[in-house]
Amino acid sequence: MDKSKGYKRHDQFDEETTKKLAFHYKEILGLLGEDIDREGLLDTPVRVAKAMQFLTQGYSMNAKEIIQSATFTDNYKQMVLVKDIELYSMCEHHMIPFIGKAHVAYIPNGKIMGLSKVARVVEVYARRLQIQERLTTQIKDAIEDALHPLGVAVVIEAKHLCMAMRGIQKQSSVTTTSDFTGAFLNDLKTREEFLHLISSKLS
């Protein structure tokens, strides 16, 4: 595989999309009762338009391509764990953020991937309108599909601001989701090792 033709990150904003989004955000500000001609809000529609494109850039990213851009043949068959991966996503129900961390592990089956790509896969799916349950499964499925490992484990812990800022208004609640395949699903010792590692701190 020619690595030069693999995944490349893009942070540019589409001018036409920005223009259309800014138009609608300006209307929204007015509908909310704001003075859209107030100095502090003059550039807000464009800022929000660009911010939303950044926060949802995962729609234009391909997790499999990202993994395969740094995949290597290796006989290592023990657990590979990247934990405490920061994630920031947007709840699809209210478009309010949820913030947390992901713990991702896999057991190679002849192929390993660059460690930074694990975090990048989390980013691909977090940067979309999401629910935590689907996000957990999408990360697991992407690694499973690209590497065909002996097992994949994903645990996500997150605080949902829709619960803290509105609705039930419980500021301290944390939601935990998990998904396992292969050895992590069928071998209790392997799963327990993973859960122990993500809960422990290195001295």
Sequence and secondary structure as in RCSB ss.txt:
>XXXX:A:sequence
MDKSKGYKRHDQFDEETTKKLAFHYKEILGLLGEDIDREGLLDTPVRVAKAMQFLTQGYSMNAKEIIQSATFTDN
YKQMVLVKDIELYSMCEHHMIPFIGKAHVAYIPNGKIMGLSKVARVVEVYARRLQIQERLTTQIKDAIEDALHPL
GVAVVIEAKHLCMAMRGIQKQSSVTTTSDFTGAFLNDLKTREEFLHLISSKLS
>XXXX:A:secstr
  GGGS        HHHHHHHHHHHHHHHHHTT  TTSGGGTTHHHHHHHHHHHHTGGGG  HHHHHHTTEEE  
  S EEEEEEEEEEEETTT  EEEEEEEEEEE SSEEE HHHHHHHHHHHHSSEE HHHHHHHHHHHHHHHH  S
EEEEEEEEEEHHHHHSTT  TT  EEEEEE THHHH HHHHHHHHHHHH    
